[in-house]
Amino acid sequence: MYDTHMHTHFSPDSRTKPQDMVEAAIQQGLDGICITDHVEIQVYEPPIDEVFFAKEYFEQLQQLKRKELDVLIGAEVGLQPHVLPLCSAFTKEMPYDFIIGSIHLAGKKDVYDLCQTKDPKDVLDLYYDDMEKCMEQYDDFDTLAHIDYVDRYFPVGTILPPFSYYEEKVKRILKILIEKQKSLEINTGGLRKSTHIHHPKTQTLTLYKKLGGKLITIGSDAHTPNYVAFAFKEEMKYAKDHGFTEIQVYKQRKKVPIRI
C-alpha cells in the first residue's frame, strides 16, 4: 500500500524532516509513499508565493530512496482560477511523479476565514464555483484532493445546507474529472478533525461512482510521522463499500493501479 499525500518541512505548515516520514512509512509496512509538499501561489494580501525551491527539493528527496520503500516525489498545488498558468509553470520545472490539485482558497480568500465569517451558502457557492473553473481550465494535475475540504472549517454548531443545495455543482466537477481521466482522492485528514469527516463524504463518493468514476487515490495528508497511513484500513473499507476495487499510484505522472 502507498500513502500518496504527505508534507515535510518543505511546506510552511510542517516541521517534519523528510527522512522521518520515510522511517514512519517503513514502520507501518507500506510499499511506498509520495511526498507532496505545498505549492501556493499568490496567497494572502498583498499576495506572496509559498513555494519550495524545486531543485533543492528533488536533490534532498532523491537521497531518501530505499530498497524497502518506494519513495516518490510529488507536490500539492493550490489552484485558483487566476494563477493556473503559474501553477503549470512551477510543476514543469522538475519531473514530478505525482501532482495533487487542491482548493484552499476561494475568491482569493482562505477557506478557513470564509467559513468563519460568511454565510455557509455563500461559502459553498464560492468554493465549488472556483473549483469548477479550475477543473475546466487546468489539466496539469493527477488527482483532486479532499474535494469537500471546506466542510472542516465551519464553526461547530453551524447549520449547513443539505448536499442537494450544491449537488449539481459537485456533479459537474466530477464529470470533468471523469472526462479528463483524473483521479479523485480519498483523504483521511478529515478523520483527524473533531468533526470526523470522510473526504469525500459518502454522498460525493456515491455520486462519483454512479457517474462512472473509477479512479481514486488515497492519502493521509500527514504533516507529522505519527499520521502516516492514518486510518487507511478504515478508508480502504470505505472505498470497497462504495464499489471501488483498486487505487491509483502515479509514477512519472502515469497511473499504476493497485488492487485494494
C-alpha positions as CSV (number, residue, x, y, z in Angstrom):
1,M,0.0,0.0,0.0
2,Y,1.1,3.6,-0.8
3,D,0.4,6.8,1.1
4,T,0.5,9.4,-1.7
5,H,-0.2,12.7,0.2
6,M,2.1,13.9,2.9
7,H,4.1,17.0,3.9
8,T,7.5,17.8,5.3
9,H,9.4,20.9,6.3
10,F,9.4,22.0,2.6
11,S,5.8,23.0,3.4
12,P,5.1,26.1,5.6
13,D,2.8,24.1,7.9
14,S,5.1,21.2,8.7
15,R,8.5,21.0,10.6
16,T,9.0,17.3,9.8
17,K,12.2,16.1,8.2
18,P,11.5,14.0,5.1
19,Q,13.6,11.1,6.4
20,D,11.2,10.9,9.4
21,M,8.3,10.3,7.1
22,V,10.3,7.6,5.3
23,E,11.0,5.9,8.6
24,A,7.4,6.1,9.7
25,A,6.3,4.5,6.4
26,I,8.7,1.6,6.8
27,Q,7.5,1.0,10.3
28,Q,3.9,1.0,9.0
29,G,4.9,-1.7,6.5
30,L,4.0,0.5,3.4
31,D,5.2,-0.4,0.0
32,G,5.7,3.3,-0.9
33,I,5.0,6.9,-0.3
34,C,4.8,10.1,-2.3
35,I,6.0,13.3,-0.6
36,T,3.7,16.1,-1.8
37,D,4.7,19.4,-0.3
38,H,2.6,22.6,-0.7
39,V,2.8,25.0,-3.6
40,E,0.7,28.0,-3.0
41,I,0.9,30.9,-5.5
42,Q,-0.4,34.4,-4.8
43,V,-1.9,33.9,-1.3
44,Y,-2.6,36.5,1.3
45,E,-2.7,40.3,0.9
46,P,-0.5,41.6,-0.6
47,P,-0.1,38.3,-2.5
48,I,3.0,36.2,-1.9
49,D,4.1,32.8,-3.1
50,E,4.6,29.9,-0.6
51,V,6.7,27.5,-2.7
52,F,9.8,25.4,-2.1
53,F,13.0,25.5,-4.2
54,A,12.2,22.7,-6.7
55,K,15.8,21.7,-7.4
56,E,16.8,21.5,-3.7
57,Y,13.5,19.6,-3.0
58,F,14.5,17.0,-5.6
59,E,18.1,16.7,-4.5
60,Q,17.1,16.0,-0.9
61,L,14.2,13.7,-1.6
62,Q,16.1,11.6,-4.2
63,Q,18.6,10.8,-1.4
64,L,15.8,9.1,0.5
65,K,15.4,6.2,-1.9
66,R,15.4,2.9,-0.1
67,K,15.2,-0.8,-1.2
68,E,12.4,-1.4,1.3
69,L,10.3,1.6,0.4
70,D,9.4,3.2,-2.9
71,V,9.8,7.0,-2.4
72,L,8.1,9.1,-5.0
73,I,8.3,12.9,-5.4
74,G,5.2,15.0,-5.9
75,A,3.6,18.3,-5.0
76,E,0.2,19.6,-3.8
77,V,-0.6,22.6,-5.9
78,G,-3.1,25.1,-4.6
79,L,-5.3,26.0,-7.5
80,Q,-7.0,29.4,-8.1
81,P,-8.5,30.4,-11.4
82,H,-6.2,33.4,-11.8
83,V,-2.9,31.6,-11.2
84,L,-3.3,28.5,-13.2
85,P,-0.6,29.3,-15.8
86,L,1.8,30.0,-12.9
87,C,0.9,26.7,-11.3
88,S,1.7,24.9,-14.6
89,A,5.0,26.7,-15.0
90,F,6.1,25.6,-11.5
91,T,5.2,21.9,-12.0
92,K,7.1,21.8,-15.2
93,E,10.3,22.8,-13.5
94,M,11.1,19.2,-12.4
95,P,10.0,15.7,-13.3
96,Y,7.4,15.1,-10.6
97,D,5.8,11.7,-10.2
98,F,2.5,13.0,-9.0
99,I,0.7,16.3,-8.8
100,I,-2.2,16.9,-6.5
101,G,-4.7,19.7,-7.2
102,S,-6.3,21.3,-4.2
103,I,-8.6,24.2,-3.5
104,H,-7.5,26.0,-0.3
105,L,-8.7,29.5,-1.3
106,A,-11.9,30.7,-2.9
107,G,-12.4,34.2,-4.2
108,K,-8.8,34.8,-3.3
109,K,-9.7,34.3,0.4
110,D,-8.6,31.5,2.7
111,V,-11.3,28.9,3.1
112,Y,-11.0,28.8,6.9
113,D,-11.5,32.6,7.1
114,L,-14.5,32.4,4.7
115,C,-16.1,29.7,6.9
116,Q,-15.7,31.8,10.0
117,T,-17.2,35.0,8.5
118,K,-19.6,34.3,5.7
119,D,-23.0,32.6,5.2
120,P,-22.5,28.9,4.6
121,K,-24.4,29.0,1.3
122,D,-22.2,31.8,0.0
123,V,-19.1,30.0,1.0
124,L,-20.2,26.7,-0.6
125,D,-21.1,28.6,-3.8
126,L,-17.8,30.4,-4.0
127,Y,-15.8,27.3,-3.1
128,Y,-17.3,24.9,-5.7
129,D,-17.6,27.6,-8.4
130,D,-13.9,28.3,-8.2
131,M,-13.2,24.5,-8.1
132,E,-15.3,24.0,-11.3
133,K,-13.4,26.8,-13.1
134,C,-10.1,25.3,-12.1
135,M,-11.2,21.8,-13.2
136,E,-12.4,23.2,-16.6
137,Q,-9.3,25.3,-17.3
138,Y,-6.5,23.2,-15.9
139,D,-5.1,19.8,-16.8
140,D,-1.7,19.7,-15.2
141,F,-2.7,17.6,-12.1
142,D,-3.4,13.9,-11.5
143,T,-5.9,13.9,-8.6
144,L,-8.3,16.3,-7.0
145,A,-7.6,16.3,-3.2
146,H,-10.1,16.5,-0.4
147,I,-12.9,17.7,-2.6
148,D,-15.1,18.8,0.4
149,Y,-12.2,20.3,2.4
150,V,-14.5,23.2,3.1
151,D,-16.6,21.1,5.4
152,R,-13.9,21.0,8.0
153,Y,-13.9,24.7,8.9
154,F,-17.4,25.8,9.6
155,P,-17.8,26.7,13.3
156,V,-19.2,24.0,15.5
157,G,-23.0,24.2,15.5
158,T,-23.3,25.8,12.1
159,I,-26.4,24.6,10.3
160,L,-25.2,23.7,6.8
161,P,-27.4,23.4,3.7
162,P,-28.2,19.9,2.6
163,F,-26.0,18.2,0.0
164,S,-28.8,18.7,-2.5
165,Y,-28.2,22.5,-2.4
166,Y,-24.8,22.2,-4.1
167,E,-25.1,18.7,-5.6
168,E,-25.3,19.9,-9.2
169,K,-22.0,21.9,-8.8
170,V,-20.3,18.8,-7.4
171,K,-21.8,16.7,-10.2
172,R,-20.3,19.0,-12.9
173,I,-16.9,18.8,-11.2
174,L,-17.0,15.0,-11.0
175,K,-18.0,14.8,-14.7
176,I,-15.0,16.9,-15.6
177,L,-12.7,14.6,-13.6
178,I,-14.1,11.6,-15.3
179,E,-13.9,13.1,-18.8
180,K,-10.3,14.2,-18.3
181,Q,-9.4,10.8,-16.7
182,K,-8.2,12.4,-13.5
183,S,-8.5,10.7,-10.1
184,L,-10.5,11.7,-7.1
185,E,-8.6,11.5,-3.8
186,I,-9.8,9.7,-0.7
187,N,-8.1,11.8,2.0
188,T,-8.1,10.6,5.7
189,G,-7.1,14.0,7.1
190,G,-10.7,14.9,7.9
191,L,-11.0,11.9,10.2
192,R,-8.4,13.5,12.5
193,K,-10.6,16.6,12.9
194,S,-13.2,16.9,15.7
195,T,-16.0,16.5,13.0
196,H,-14.5,13.1,11.9
197,I,-15.3,13.8,8.2
198,H,-14.6,11.5,5.3
199,H,-13.1,13.2,2.3
200,P,-15.0,12.8,0.1
201,K,-18.3,12.5,2.1
202,T,-20.4,9.5,1.2
203,Q,-22.8,11.5,-1.0
204,T,-20.0,12.7,-3.1
205,L,-18.2,9.3,-3.4
206,T,-21.5,7.6,-4.2
207,L,-22.2,10.2,-6.9
208,Y,-18.8,9.8,-8.4
209,K,-19.3,6.0,-8.7
210,K,-22.7,6.5,-10.1
211,L,-21.4,8.8,-12.8
212,G,-18.8,6.2,-13.8
213,G,-15.9,7.3,-11.8
214,K,-13.2,4.6,-11.3
215,L,-10.0,6.4,-10.5
216,I,-9.2,7.1,-6.8
217,T,-6.0,7.8,-4.9
218,I,-5.5,7.6,-1.2
219,G,-3.5,9.8,1.1
220,S,-3.2,10.6,4.8
221,D,-2.4,14.3,4.4
222,A,0.1,13.7,7.2
223,H,2.2,16.6,8.4
224,T,3.9,14.6,11.1
225,P,5.2,11.0,11.2
226,N,2.5,9.7,13.5
227,Y,-0.2,10.3,10.9
228,V,1.4,8.4,8.0
229,A,-1.2,6.0,6.6
230,F,-3.6,7.2,9.2
231,A,-6.9,5.3,9.2
232,F,-6.0,3.5,6.0
233,K,-7.8,0.3,7.0
234,E,-11.0,2.3,7.7
235,E,-10.7,4.1,4.4
236,M,-10.0,1.0,2.4
237,K,-13.2,-0.4,3.7
238,Y,-14.9,2.9,2.9
239,A,-13.7,2.6,-0.7
240,K,-14.7,-1.0,-1.0
241,D,-18.2,-0.3,0.4
242,H,-18.7,2.2,-2.4
243,G,-17.7,-0.3,-5.1
244,F,-14.1,0.5,-5.7
245,T,-11.6,-2.3,-6.2
246,E,-8.3,-0.5,-6.9
247,I,-6.4,2.7,-6.2
248,Q,-4.0,4.6,-8.4
249,V,-0.4,5.3,-7.7
250,Y,1.3,7.7,-10.1
251,K,4.9,7.3,-11.2
252,Q,6.3,9.8,-13.7
253,R,2.8,11.1,-14.0
254,K,1.5,7.7,-15.2
255,K,-1.2,5.6,-13.4
256,V,-0.2,2.4,-11.7
257,P,-3.3,0.6,-10.5
258,I,-3.1,-1.4,-7.2
259,R,-5.8,-3.7,-6.0
260,I,-7.3,-2.9,-2.7
